[in-house]
Structures are given as structure tokens and as C-alpha cells.
Amino acid sequence: MSDEQPVPTDPAAVKAWVANLSREDLAALTQQVLGGGLGALLGVDEYTTGNPPIELPDPPQQVSALTVTVELRGSRPRIWRRLRLPGDVTLDVVHLALQAAMGWSDSHLHRFQPGGGRGYTGPYFITAFDEEEEGDEGTREEAVRLDQVMREPEDRLTYLYDFGDGWEHLITLESVAPMTAENRDPVCLAGARACPPEDVGGIHSHIELAAWLRAGAPADQVPEPFDDAEHAHGWLPVGYDPDAFDPAEATVAIRTWIRGEHVPWHGVPEPLAELVRGIRGSTWMQATDWLNALGPREPVTFSDAELHLAARPWRAVLDAVGDGIRLTSAGYLPPAVVEQIAKTSGITTWWIGKANREDLTYPVAFLRENSQALGLLRKSRGVLAPTARARAAAGDPHRLVTAVLDRLPIGKGFDAEAGWLLLLATAADATDKAEVYTHIAQMLTDRGWRTRPGSDVTTAQARDGARGTLDALESMAGDHNDTDTALLTRLARAALLGTAPNT
């Protein structure tokens, strides 16, 4: 924003000044105000607004079903929803319900303000982002129930979304009814017209765009900022109709969002979900593509034959070790034990050599290392012995396979993250392994991993980090020359989603 443009103080002059600002200057001014920089903008160093805690009544003793209307302020024709929500849901859950019911994508910041006031003035309930990233103080939204801010018909609540485009939603309580088993679940009862597209530029831009679409999208009347009709249609969501709305679809969306199933990482282990959320670079879309390719988040059921094959390498090690064996003075498995493991695990069907020395038979060495990393074996004072966990599972292929999959990926830090991404890509049935490791290397780089200052993670380093995890999976999916790729994929899925009882 130009330093040479004076800021007027007369209210009428301020209004005219704002009306003449460019889109870029207006966006900058909005960020100044929302970021607490208005004092600096006006030259008043001591100017602060603060956000004091909001006093709230105690929740009602009995939970009720609240019917509310949600109206997008300034919309013409009116964009609105009628929702029935349990009174005991907290505002962070109401946020999800509103995003789903309206049709937003939760791509921007949001804020709840008590009452029906306009704009961004007055106290507000803070989000985790407000507190942790912006240092805001106040009452956290997840500590506030809906029935604490909406008690009587005509009570109002303001919901703000996307502080750049400035979407204001007025929420009005219509009625309060006793909670029953029939009305406990959130539902969209009615509504009209589609949500504006994200980042359209605000309510006035949406009104112009929607009017153009309703008029048949004439090529000679394309609204700003689009260059032509092709540009506009290419930017709009596929099949976008400003007048389309289905309460039943909104109800499904609300319940899906509240259960957390709207995000690509739902239903996967939290370390993987956190890892993906931390990817900030261009590979974010590839990671979410892999997550979306997982489909339904359901435990994997294996046949008896699949379980016996998958358990074979671990049973080979446990049977050979027995109650415990003493390692050689160099710390290796005795030759007879190496031979037994190689034979019963199937390694000798493809390995060239005697397979009687662990230091010269890397598949046996990897199998032993992985057995220790997976908590099946422990070494103490030169003796290698099965753990209590291994003893409990050794006689049951399903329990043994589950015990192994539950401990994947193998390693810590860099190796663990490489292993998680390898499990995800494999579970998503990504077939081009060279491409997979290229993606994983870039994801790890985007996560901040460096082999040395300024050096990105290489494909070879990504492969090496995930090696233990991949070796464990491949040893369970057949031998070196005849890996069952379908089983490999299912094993990776089971490592992420769990195993179902074998019936």
C-alpha cells in the first residue's frame, strides 16, 4: 500500500477512500486490521483492541436439539441453510458442520463472534491457530458449547470465514426441542442455492458471476477478473450451478465432516497423518492422491494361505532361535542356524551360495535385523532369544502377522518417515517404484530433511531409509523371484488400516 496516500479521519471520507482502493490495497488493509496493525497504519502506537475472555452461562442441565438458520450475508438471491444440531456440540464442531452444509472447503481461517454484529469488531472465540500462531488471547472455541451461546429463539451468532473474501454468516436460533434418539444426529432440514466458489473475491464478485451463469454465460459479458468464458469455466468447479442445493447431500456431508472423514488422512495412523499434514511443497498433492487411493478405511482380511505365507519368514527365524541361541564371537548367527532360516523361509530357492554365513547371506541378516527391530527377538549378553510378544504369537499365523504389521515402519526419524511414505505408496498400489522413491525423496525434502546443509534428499537415500520396511513387506509376500504384488499391497494396507479377524 502506498505511503503517499493519506488516510482520512472523517467517517464519510474514510468510506469514500476505501471505495477507491484497488483490490490489492483493500486486501492489504484488511490484513493490517485483522493482524492488529491498525494502530501502526494510523500512526497510533498505543492502539490495541484486545480480545477479553467471553463470559458464558453454564451449559443447560438437559441437552436439547437446536434448529438454526444460517444465512450468507449480502447474498442475492439468498443463500441459506436450516440445520438441526445437538446443543452440546462445541463451536469447533459447529465450524465443521457449517463448512459442510454451506459447501466450503475449510481452506481459510474462521472465527465465531457472539451476537449478530457485522464485520470483525467485538470479542471473538479464538481458534488453536489464533492462539498458537498469532498469540491471540481469549476463549477457545472448542471449550464453548452451542447451547451456551444460543439459548432462546432469535439468539444470534456470527461466523466469519476467509478474512480476505470476507464471508459473513448470520446464525439465528429458530427453536429448541427436547433431545431424543430420533433428533440426536445433525441434519440439514432445508436450504437454497450453492455456496460461492472458494476465492471468488467476495460476495459482490459472486453475485456478478452467478448472474452471468444464470444468463447463459454470454461470451461478450464475462465478469472480471476472467479473460474470457473459457477462462471462467476452467476456473469454476466442475458442473458448478449457483442454484443447486440438496439438503440430503448436505446432511451426508455434515456427518462425514464431523466424523473427520472429509480429510484425506482420516483413518490412518496419526504419525502418517501428521507427516502428510507437514508436507508444504509441491508433493502435497501426490501424498493426498495416495491417501485418496486407499478408498474405504477398513481392516484387511487375509486368507489362511496368505497368512501362512506372510508368517513364514518370521516363523523360520523363531523356530531356528527356539528358546535362545548364543551368537558367535563376532556377533553372528551360527552357520547351522543360518542354513535353517534360509531353507525354511524359502531364501535358498533363489539365493546363490551356501547360505551358511550370516555376513555373506544378506537376506538372512536383514531378516534377523528386522526381527529385532519388530520386537520379535532381543539380544542380551551375546544370546539371541524370542520376546514374550513373539512367544505369544508364534503358533498363530494371524497373530504373528498382525504383531509384525503393527510395528511397521522400521526405524526412527528419517527412516520412519521414509517407511511411512513407502507403506502409503505401496498401499495405494503405486506401481512405478522409481517414481515412488523420487516422490518420497521430494516429500522428505519438503519436510525439511537434509543430508547436509543445502542438499536435498536423493532417491537413493529415500530408498535406503525405507529399506527395512520394504524388506519386511517383501519377505512376507513371497520369495525374491516371485513376489505376490497383490499381497504386498494388501500387507501395506493392513499396516495402515489393521487386520480383520480371520474367519
C-alpha positions as CSV (number, residue, x, y, z in Angstrom):
1,M,0.0,0.0,0.0
2,S,1.5,3.4,-1.0
3,D,3.0,5.5,1.9
4,E,2.0,8.7,0.0
5,Q,-1.8,8.1,0.1
6,P,-3.1,9.9,3.2
7,V,-5.6,8.1,5.5
8,P,-8.6,10.3,6.1
9,T,-10.2,10.6,9.6
10,D,-13.7,11.8,8.7
11,P,-16.1,8.8,8.5
12,A,-17.6,9.9,5.2
13,A,-14.1,10.5,3.8
14,V,-12.9,7.1,5.1
15,K,-15.8,5.4,3.3
16,A,-15.0,7.1,0.0
17,W,-11.3,6.4,0.4
18,V,-11.9,2.7,1.0
19,A,-14.3,2.6,-2.1
20,N,-11.5,3.9,-4.3
21,L,-8.9,1.4,-3.1
22,S,-7.7,-1.2,-5.6
23,R,-8.3,-4.9,-4.8
24,E,-4.7,-5.3,-3.8
25,D,-4.7,-2.3,-1.5
26,L,-8.0,-3.4,0.1
27,A,-6.6,-6.8,0.8
28,A,-3.5,-5.3,2.4
29,L,-5.7,-3.0,4.5
30,T,-7.8,-6.0,5.6
31,Q,-4.7,-7.9,6.7
32,Q,-3.4,-4.8,8.6
33,V,-6.7,-4.6,10.5
34,L,-7.1,-8.3,11.2
35,G,-3.4,-8.7,12.2
36,G,-3.7,-6.0,14.8
37,G,-1.7,-3.5,12.7
38,L,-4.4,-0.7,12.5
39,G,-2.5,1.3,15.2
40,A,0.6,1.4,13.1
41,L,-1.4,2.2,10.0
42,L,-3.0,5.2,11.7
43,G,0.3,6.2,13.4
44,V,-1.0,5.5,16.9
45,D,1.5,3.2,18.6
46,E,-0.5,2.5,21.7
47,Y,-3.6,1.5,19.7
48,T,-4.7,-2.0,20.8
49,T,-8.1,-3.7,20.8
50,G,-7.5,-6.8,22.8
51,N,-9.9,-9.7,23.0
52,P,-11.1,-10.3,26.5
53,P,-12.4,-13.7,27.6
54,I,-16.2,-14.0,26.9
55,E,-18.4,-14.7,29.9
56,L,-20.8,-17.6,29.3
57,P,-23.5,-19.2,31.2
58,D,-23.1,-22.8,32.4
59,P,-24.5,-25.4,29.9
60,P,-28.1,-26.4,30.4
61,Q,-28.7,-29.5,32.6
62,Q,-30.6,-31.1,29.7
63,V,-29.2,-31.3,26.2
64,S,-31.6,-30.0,23.6
65,A,-31.9,-30.1,19.8
66,L,-31.3,-26.7,18.3
67,T,-32.7,-25.7,15.0
68,V,-30.8,-22.8,13.4
69,T,-30.9,-20.9,10.2
70,V,-27.6,-19.9,8.5
71,E,-27.6,-17.0,6.1
72,L,-24.7,-15.8,3.9
73,R,-24.9,-12.1,4.5
74,G,-25.2,-10.0,1.4
75,S,-26.2,-12.9,-0.9
76,R,-28.8,-12.1,-3.6
77,P,-30.7,-14.3,-4.1
78,R,-30.4,-15.5,-0.5
79,I,-28.0,-18.4,0.2
80,W,-29.2,-20.1,3.4
81,R,-29.4,-23.4,5.3
82,R,-31.6,-24.7,8.1
83,L,-29.7,-27.1,10.4
84,R,-30.7,-29.1,13.5
85,L,-27.7,-29.7,15.8
86,P,-27.3,-31.1,19.3
87,G,-26.9,-28.3,21.8
88,D,-23.8,-29.9,23.4
89,V,-21.6,-29.7,20.3
90,T,-18.7,-27.4,20.7
91,L,-18.0,-24.5,18.3
92,D,-15.1,-26.2,16.6
93,V,-17.6,-29.0,15.6
94,V,-20.1,-26.4,14.6
95,H,-17.4,-25.0,12.3
96,L,-17.1,-28.3,10.5
97,A,-20.9,-28.6,10.2
98,L,-21.1,-25.1,8.7
99,Q,-18.3,-25.8,6.2
100,A,-20.0,-29.0,5.1
101,A,-23.5,-27.6,5.0
102,M,-22.5,-24.5,3.1
103,G,-20.1,-26.2,0.7
104,W,-16.8,-24.6,1.7
105,S,-13.5,-26.4,1.8
106,D,-12.0,-25.2,5.1
107,S,-9.1,-23.6,3.2
108,H,-9.0,-20.4,5.2
109,L,-9.2,-19.0,8.7
110,H,-12.5,-18.7,10.5
111,R,-14.0,-17.0,13.6
112,F,-17.1,-17.1,15.7
113,Q,-18.4,-13.9,17.3
114,P,-21.3,-13.8,19.8
115,G,-24.4,-11.9,18.6
116,G,-25.3,-10.7,15.1
117,G,-22.9,-7.8,14.8
118,R,-21.3,-7.0,11.4
119,G,-17.6,-7.1,10.5
120,Y,-14.6,-8.0,12.6
121,T,-15.2,-5.9,15.6
122,G,-16.0,-7.1,19.1
123,P,-14.9,-10.1,21.2
124,Y,-14.5,-13.4,19.4
125,F,-13.8,-17.0,20.3
126,I,-10.3,-17.9,19.4
127,T,-9.1,-21.0,17.4
128,A,-5.9,-23.1,18.1
129,F,-4.3,-21.2,15.2
130,D,-5.2,-17.8,16.7
131,E,-3.5,-18.8,20.0
132,E,-0.6,-20.8,18.8
133,E,0.4,-18.9,15.7
134,E,-0.9,-15.4,16.2
135,G,-0.6,-15.2,20.0
136,D,-4.3,-14.1,20.5
137,E,-5.9,-14.4,23.8
138,G,-9.5,-15.1,24.6
139,T,-11.9,-18.0,25.0
140,R,-11.1,-21.1,22.9
141,E,-13.9,-22.2,20.6
142,E,-13.5,-25.9,21.5
143,A,-14.4,-25.0,25.1
144,V,-17.7,-23.5,24.2
145,R,-20.9,-25.4,23.6
146,L,-23.5,-24.2,21.1
147,D,-26.2,-24.1,23.8
148,Q,-24.0,-21.7,25.8
149,V,-24.2,-19.0,23.1
150,M,-27.7,-19.9,21.7
151,R,-30.3,-20.4,24.4
152,E,-33.6,-18.7,23.3
153,P,-35.2,-18.3,19.9
154,E,-33.8,-15.3,18.0
155,D,-30.4,-15.6,19.7
156,R,-27.7,-15.0,17.1
157,L,-24.1,-16.0,16.4
158,T,-21.8,-14.7,13.7
159,Y,-19.5,-17.0,11.8
160,L,-16.7,-15.4,9.7
161,Y,-14.8,-17.4,7.1
162,D,-11.9,-16.4,4.7
163,F,-10.9,-12.9,6.0
164,G,-9.8,-11.9,2.5
165,D,-13.1,-12.6,0.7
166,G,-14.9,-11.8,3.9
167,W,-17.7,-14.3,4.1
168,E,-20.1,-13.4,6.9
169,H,-22.7,-15.9,8.1
170,L,-25.5,-15.0,10.4
171,I,-26.7,-17.9,12.5
172,T,-30.1,-17.5,14.2
173,L,-31.7,-19.9,16.6
174,E,-35.2,-20.8,15.4
175,S,-36.3,-23.3,18.0
176,V,-35.3,-25.6,20.9
177,A,-36.7,-29.1,21.3
178,P,-36.1,-31.9,23.7
179,M,-33.3,-34.2,22.6
180,T,-34.4,-37.7,21.5
181,A,-32.8,-40.7,19.8
182,E,-34.5,-39.5,16.6
183,N,-33.2,-36.0,16.5
184,R,-29.7,-36.5,18.1
185,D,-27.8,-36.7,14.8
186,P,-27.1,-33.4,13.0
187,V,-29.2,-32.8,9.9
188,C,-29.7,-30.2,7.2
189,L,-33.5,-29.7,7.0
190,A,-33.7,-27.1,4.2
191,G,-31.7,-24.5,2.3
192,A,-31.3,-22.8,-1.1
193,R,-28.6,-22.2,-3.6
194,A,-25.0,-23.3,-3.9
195,C,-22.1,-21.9,-1.9
196,P,-19.9,-19.4,-3.7
197,P,-16.7,-20.9,-5.2
198,E,-13.7,-20.5,-2.9
199,D,-11.5,-17.4,-3.6
200,V,-14.1,-15.8,-5.9
201,G,-13.3,-12.4,-4.4
202,G,-16.2,-11.8,-2.0
203,I,-20.0,-11.6,-2.1
204,H,-20.2,-8.9,-4.8
205,S,-17.9,-10.9,-7.2
206,H,-20.0,-14.0,-6.6
207,I,-23.3,-12.1,-7.3
208,E,-21.8,-11.0,-10.7
209,L,-20.5,-14.4,-11.5
210,A,-23.8,-16.2,-10.6
211,A,-25.8,-13.7,-12.6
212,W,-23.6,-14.3,-15.6
213,L,-24.1,-18.1,-15.3
214,R,-27.9,-17.7,-14.9
215,A,-27.9,-15.6,-18.0
216,G,-26.4,-18.5,-20.0
217,A,-22.8,-17.4,-19.7
218,P,-22.7,-15.0,-22.7
219,A,-19.2,-14.8,-24.1
220,D,-19.4,-11.0,-24.5
221,Q,-20.3,-10.3,-20.9
222,V,-17.7,-12.3,-18.9
223,P,-17.3,-10.7,-15.4
224,E,-14.0,-9.6,-14.0
225,P,-11.3,-10.8,-13.4
226,F,-11.8,-13.5,-16.1
227,D,-10.3,-13.0,-19.5
228,D,-13.0,-14.9,-21.4
229,A,-15.7,-17.5,-21.0
230,E,-13.2,-20.4,-21.3
231,H,-11.1,-18.9,-18.5
232,A,-14.1,-18.6,-16.3
233,H,-15.4,-22.1,-16.9
234,G,-11.9,-23.6,-16.4
235,W,-11.7,-21.8,-13.1
236,L,-15.1,-22.8,-11.7
237,P,-15.7,-26.2,-10.0
238,V,-16.8,-28.8,-12.5
239,G,-20.5,-28.7,-13.0
240,Y,-21.0,-25.6,-10.8
241,D,-24.6,-24.4,-10.7
242,P,-25.3,-21.4,-8.4
243,D,-28.9,-22.5,-7.9
244,A,-28.2,-26.2,-7.0
245,F,-28.6,-27.4,-3.4
246,D,-29.7,-30.8,-1.9
247,P,-30.4,-30.9,1.9
248,A,-29.9,-34.7,1.8
249,E,-26.4,-34.4,0.3
250,A,-25.6,-31.6,2.9
251,T,-26.7,-33.9,5.7
252,V,-24.3,-36.7,4.5
253,A,-21.5,-34.1,4.2
254,I,-22.1,-32.7,7.7
255,R,-21.9,-36.1,9.3
256,T,-18.9,-37.1,7.3
257,W,-17.1,-33.9,8.3
258,I,-18.0,-34.2,12.0
259,R,-16.6,-37.8,11.9
260,G,-13.4,-36.4,10.4
261,E,-13.8,-38.5,7.2
262,H,-13.6,-35.5,4.9
263,V,-9.8,-35.1,5.2
264,P,-7.6,-37.4,3.0
265,W,-5.7,-38.7,6.1
266,H,-8.7,-39.9,8.0
267,G,-8.4,-43.4,9.4
268,V,-4.6,-43.8,9.0
269,P,-2.2,-43.9,11.9
270,E,-1.6,-40.5,13.5
271,P,2.2,-40.5,12.7
272,L,1.4,-40.8,9.0
273,A,-1.4,-38.2,9.2
274,E,0.9,-35.8,10.9
275,L,3.7,-36.4,8.4
276,V,1.4,-35.7,5.5
277,R,0.0,-32.6,7.1
278,G,3.5,-31.3,7.5
279,I,4.3,-31.5,3.7
280,R,4.3,-28.0,2.4
281,G,5.8,-28.3,-1.1
282,S,4.6,-29.5,-4.5
283,T,4.4,-33.1,-3.4
284,W,1.4,-32.4,-1.1
285,M,-1.0,-33.3,-4.0
286,Q,0.9,-36.6,-4.6
287,A,0.6,-37.6,-1.0
288,T,-3.1,-36.8,-0.9
289,D,-3.6,-38.7,-4.1
290,W,-2.0,-41.8,-2.5
291,L,-4.3,-41.3,0.5
292,N,-7.4,-41.0,-1.6
293,A,-6.4,-44.1,-3.5
294,L,-6.7,-46.1,-0.2
295,G,-10.5,-46.0,-0.6
296,P,-12.6,-47.2,2.4
297,R,-10.7,-47.3,5.7
298,E,-11.4,-50.9,6.5
299,P,-9.3,-53.6,8.1
300,V,-7.8,-56.1,5.7
301,T,-9.0,-59.8,5.8
302,F,-6.4,-62.4,4.8
303,S,-7.0,-66.0,3.7
304,D,-5.3,-68.8,5.6
305,A,-2.9,-69.3,2.6
306,E,-1.9,-65.6,2.7
307,L,-1.4,-65.7,6.5
308,H,0.8,-68.8,6.3
309,L,2.9,-67.2,3.5
310,A,3.2,-63.9,5.3
311,A,4.1,-65.5,8.6
312,R,6.7,-67.9,7.1
313,P,9.8,-65.7,7.4
314,W,9.2,-64.8,11.0
315,R,8.3,-68.4,12.0
316,A,11.5,-69.5,10.3
317,V,13.5,-67.2,12.5
318,L,11.6,-68.0,15.7
319,D,11.8,-71.8,15.1
320,A,15.5,-71.6,14.4
321,V,16.2,-69.5,17.5
322,G,14.0,-71.6,19.7
323,D,14.3,-70.6,23.4
324,G,17.5,-68.8,22.6
325,I,20.9,-69.3,20.9
326,R,24.4,-67.9,21.6
327,L,25.8,-65.8,18.8
328,T,29.3,-66.3,17.5
329,S,32.2,-64.3,19.0
330,A,31.8,-62.0,16.0
331,G,28.1,-61.5,16.9
332,Y,26.7,-63.5,14.0
333,L,24.2,-66.4,13.9
334,P,25.8,-69.8,14.0
335,P,26.1,-71.4,10.5
336,A,23.6,-74.1,11.2
337,V,21.0,-71.6,12.3
338,V,21.7,-69.5,9.1
339,E,21.1,-72.6,7.0
340,Q,17.9,-73.5,8.8
341,I,16.5,-70.0,8.4
342,A,17.4,-69.8,4.7
343,K,15.8,-73.1,4.0
344,T,12.5,-72.8,5.9
345,S,12.0,-69.1,4.8
346,G,12.4,-70.0,1.2
347,I,15.6,-68.0,0.7
348,T,17.6,-71.0,-0.7
349,T,15.2,-71.3,-3.6
350,W,16.7,-68.2,-5.1
351,W,19.9,-67.4,-3.2
352,I,23.1,-68.3,-5.0
353,G,25.6,-69.7,-2.5
354,K,25.8,-72.0,0.6
355,A,23.7,-69.7,2.8
356,N,25.6,-70.7,5.9
357,R,27.3,-67.5,6.9
358,E,25.1,-64.5,8.1
359,D,27.7,-62.0,6.9
360,L,27.6,-63.4,3.4
361,T,23.9,-64.1,3.2
362,Y,22.3,-60.6,3.4
363,P,18.6,-61.9,3.2
364,V,19.1,-63.8,6.5
365,A,21.0,-60.9,8.0
366,F,18.1,-58.5,7.1
367,L,15.5,-60.9,8.4
368,R,17.3,-61.2,11.7
369,E,17.8,-57.4,11.9
370,N,14.1,-56.8,11.1
371,S,13.0,-59.4,13.7
372,Q,14.9,-57.5,16.4
373,A,13.5,-54.1,15.1
374,L,10.0,-55.5,15.1
375,G,10.3,-56.7,18.7
376,L,10.3,-60.4,18.0
377,L,13.9,-61.0,19.1
378,R,16.1,-59.4,21.7
379,K,19.8,-59.7,22.2
380,S,21.4,-59.8,25.7
381,R,25.0,-60.7,26.6
382,G,25.6,-62.5,23.3
383,V,22.3,-64.5,23.5
384,L,19.5,-64.0,21.0
385,A,16.1,-65.0,22.3
386,P,12.4,-64.5,21.4
387,T,10.5,-61.9,23.2
388,A,7.3,-62.6,25.2
389,R,5.4,-60.9,22.4
390,A,6.9,-63.3,19.9
391,R,6.2,-66.4,22.1
392,A,2.6,-65.4,22.4
393,A,2.1,-65.1,18.6
394,A,4.4,-67.8,17.3
395,G,1.8,-70.5,17.0
396,D,-0.9,-68.4,15.4
397,P,-0.1,-67.0,11.9
398,H,-2.8,-64.3,12.2
399,R,-1.4,-63.0,15.5
400,L,2.2,-63.2,14.2
401,V,1.4,-61.3,11.0
402,T,-0.6,-58.7,13.0
403,A,2.2,-58.4,15.5
404,V,4.7,-57.6,12.7
405,L,2.4,-55.2,10.8
406,D,1.6,-53.3,14.0
407,R,5.2,-52.4,14.4
408,L,5.8,-51.1,10.9
409,P,7.5,-48.9,9.7
410,I,11.0,-50.0,10.8
411,G,13.4,-47.3,12.2
412,K,13.2,-43.9,13.7
413,G,13.4,-40.3,12.4
414,F,14.3,-40.2,8.8
415,D,13.9,-44.0,8.3
416,A,10.5,-44.0,10.0
417,E,9.2,-41.2,7.7
418,A,10.6,-42.8,4.6
419,G,9.0,-46.1,5.8
420,W,5.6,-44.5,6.4
421,L,5.6,-43.0,2.9
422,L,6.7,-46.3,1.4
423,L,3.8,-48.0,3.2
424,L,1.4,-45.4,1.9
425,A,2.6,-45.6,-1.7
426,T,2.5,-49.4,-1.6
427,A,-1.0,-49.5,-0.1
428,A,-2.1,-47.1,-2.8
429,D,-0.8,-49.6,-5.4
430,A,1.7,-47.2,-6.9
431,T,3.5,-49.5,-9.3
432,D,6.4,-47.4,-10.7
433,K,8.9,-47.9,-7.9
434,A,11.5,-45.5,-9.3
435,E,8.9,-42.8,-9.5
436,V,7.7,-43.6,-6.0
437,Y,11.1,-43.1,-4.5
438,T,11.5,-39.8,-6.4
439,H,8.3,-38.6,-4.8
440,I,9.3,-39.8,-1.4
441,A,12.7,-38.1,-1.7
442,Q,11.0,-34.8,-2.5
443,M,8.4,-35.2,0.3
444,L,11.2,-35.8,2.8
445,T,13.0,-32.7,1.4
446,D,9.8,-30.7,1.7
447,R,9.5,-31.9,5.3
448,G,12.9,-30.3,6.0
449,W,15.2,-33.3,5.9
450,R,18.7,-32.6,4.5
451,T,21.7,-34.9,4.2
452,R,23.9,-31.9,4.6
453,P,23.1,-28.1,4.6
454,G,21.5,-27.1,1.3
455,S,21.4,-30.7,0.0
456,D,18.1,-32.3,-0.9
457,V,17.3,-35.9,-0.2
458,T,18.2,-38.1,-3.1
459,T,16.2,-41.0,-4.5
460,A,18.9,-43.4,-3.2
461,Q,18.7,-42.0,0.3
462,A,14.9,-42.3,0.3
463,R,15.2,-45.9,-0.8
464,D,17.8,-46.6,1.9
465,G,15.7,-45.1,4.6
466,A,12.7,-47.2,3.7
467,R,14.8,-50.4,3.1
468,G,13.9,-52.1,6.4
469,T,10.2,-51.6,5.9
470,L,10.3,-52.7,2.3
471,D,12.4,-55.8,3.1
472,A,9.9,-56.8,5.8
473,L,7.0,-56.5,3.5
474,E,8.6,-58.3,0.6
475,S,9.8,-61.2,2.7
476,M,6.1,-61.7,3.7
477,A,4.8,-61.5,0.1
478,G,6.8,-64.4,-1.4
479,D,10.3,-65.1,-2.4
480,H,12.8,-62.8,-4.3
481,N,11.8,-64.2,-7.7
482,D,8.1,-64.5,-7.3
483,T,6.7,-61.6,-5.1
484,D,3.0,-61.6,-4.9
485,T,2.4,-57.9,-5.7
486,A,-1.3,-58.0,-4.8
487,L,-0.4,-59.5,-1.4
488,L,2.3,-56.8,-1.0
489,T,-0.3,-54.1,-1.5
490,R,-2.7,-55.7,1.0
491,L,0.0,-56.1,3.6
492,A,0.9,-52.4,3.3
493,R,-2.9,-51.6,3.6
494,A,-3.1,-53.8,6.7
495,A,-0.1,-52.0,8.2
496,L,-2.1,-48.7,7.9
497,L,-5.6,-49.9,8.5
498,G,-5.3,-53.0,10.6
499,T,-6.2,-56.7,10.1
500,A,-9.7,-58.2,10.4
501,P,-10.2,-61.5,12.3
502,N,-9.6,-64.5,10.1
503,T,-12.9,-66.3,9.9
